[in-house]
Amino acid sequence: MKAPKITQWVLSPHALARIQERKITASELSQLIETPDVEIPQGPKWIFGKTFVARSDNLVAAVLLERKDKGLWVVLTVMDHFEGK
């Protein structure tokens, strides 16, 4: 299954809290969503992951869910030290 091209997204309150907790920058999140290294379909959700050279943690990942009624995607959560399989 080919990953969707995501151009519009919003953060859930949970994702916003995790971004702050895990010190993920807005630039890193944008890069992760726009040019992921890993794309994993999970039913209606997608997990996108990316490795950043400047970060010492493993893979940074985000879980996104499409809001068809709004034409955009919701970032449900973000993770660091992710092991995409």
CORPEFEN-V418019 format. One record per residue. N is the residue number from 1. OMEGA is omega as a letter, one per 40 degrees, with the letter a starting at -180 (NA if undefined). NEAR is the number of other ideal C-beta (glycine too) atoms within 10 Angstrom. Layout:
n:N omega:OMEGA near:NEAR
n:N omega:OMEGA near:NEAR
//
This chain:
n:1 omega:a near:7
n:2 omega:a near:6
n:3 omega:i near:14
n:4 omega:i near:13
n:5 omega:a near:7
n:6 omega:a near:17
n:7 omega:i near:10
n:8 omega:i near:9
n:9 omega:i near:18
n:10 omega:i near:12
n:11 omega:i near:18
n:12 omega:i near:15
n:13 omega:i near:7
n:14 omega:a near:13
n:15 omega:i near:21
n:16 omega:i near:14
n:17 omega:a near:13
n:18 omega:i near:19
n:19 omega:i near:19
n:20 omega:a near:10
n:21 omega:a near:10
n:22 omega:i near:16
n:23 omega:i near:10
n:24 omega:a near:21
n:25 omega:i near:12
n:26 omega:i near:9
n:27 omega:i near:9
n:28 omega:i near:19
n:29 omega:i near:20
n:30 omega:i near:11
n:31 omega:a near:15
n:32 omega:a near:24
n:33 omega:a near:19
n:34 omega:a near:12
n:35 omega:a near:9
n:36 omega:i near:21
n:37 omega:a near:15
n:38 omega:i near:17
n:39 omega:a near:14
n:40 omega:i near:17
n:41 omega:i near:12
n:42 omega:a near:10
n:43 omega:i near:6
n:44 omega:a near:9
n:45 omega:i near:14
n:46 omega:i near:21
n:47 omega:i near:20
n:48 omega:i near:25
n:49 omega:i near:19
n:50 omega:i near:21
n:51 omega:i near:14
n:52 omega:a near:17
n:53 omega:a near:5
n:54 omega:a near:6
n:55 omega:a near:16
n:56 omega:i near:8
n:57 omega:a near:14
n:58 omega:a near:14
n:59 omega:i near:19
n:60 omega:a near:24
n:61 omega:i near:22
n:62 omega:i near:28
n:63 omega:a near:20
n:64 omega:i near:26
n:65 omega:a near:16
n:66 omega:i near:16
n:67 omega:a near:13
n:68 omega:a near:8
n:69 omega:a near:6
n:70 omega:a near:10
n:71 omega:i near:9
n:72 omega:a near:14
n:73 omega:i near:20
n:74 omega:i near:16
n:75 omega:a near:23
n:76 omega:i near:16
n:77 omega:i near:18
n:78 omega:a near:26
n:79 omega:i near:19
n:80 omega:a near:17
n:81 omega:a near:11
n:82 omega:i near:20
n:83 omega:a near:10
n:84 omega:i near:17
n:85 omega:NA near:5
//
